[in-house]
Amino acid sequence: SIGLAASALSAASCVARTSRCCSMSAVPGLLAEATAQLAERGVELRLGSTATPGSRTSSRIAVRAGPDGAAMVGMFKAGTHEVVPCEADERCYLPHHPLINDAVAAVAGELRASAELSAYDESSLRGTLRYLQLSVERSSDTVQLTLVANAPSLAADPALAQFALRLWRLRAPRG
């Protein structure tokens, strides 16, 4: 039936998009059935990935206040909310697309150069910048950066607005 093919195609799409939602071994019968049904209609189902192996094209990087209050940009140590700065542990960079690594390094550098914007402190629940959400646009080789803040608006923390504007001016596409 068409409904079964649509369900199987959804599962196949899930497999094609990411190994986190399901795996080939989880749906082999359903995938085979979908492939057969689509072939009957002249549609070839191919699974693949355009990302380089081991290369995430989207990531959420933590920004937390260090012991000295300075911003630490990195990933959480396994099983904790303790940030390990990317600059202190190269494993932070290994799973990410090179454009994400470049953007993380650039933002970390700008945070070091600017003491106005506060990083989030989980113990006091204060500070503004909590995360960097990054996504690679493969067709243009650009990165979309979203600053995740502990603030109701840009107006609530002028340093956030100033930081965002400075990043835009430094990294905006030319042309």
Salt bridges, closest charged atoms under 4 A:
GLU44 OE2 - ARG46 NE 3.28
GLU87 OE1 - ARG112 NH1 2.65
ASP89 OD2 - ARG91 NH2 2.69
GLU110 OE1 - ARG166 NE 2.97
GLU122 OE2 - ARG64 NE 2.78
GLU122 OE1 - HIS81 ND1 3.00
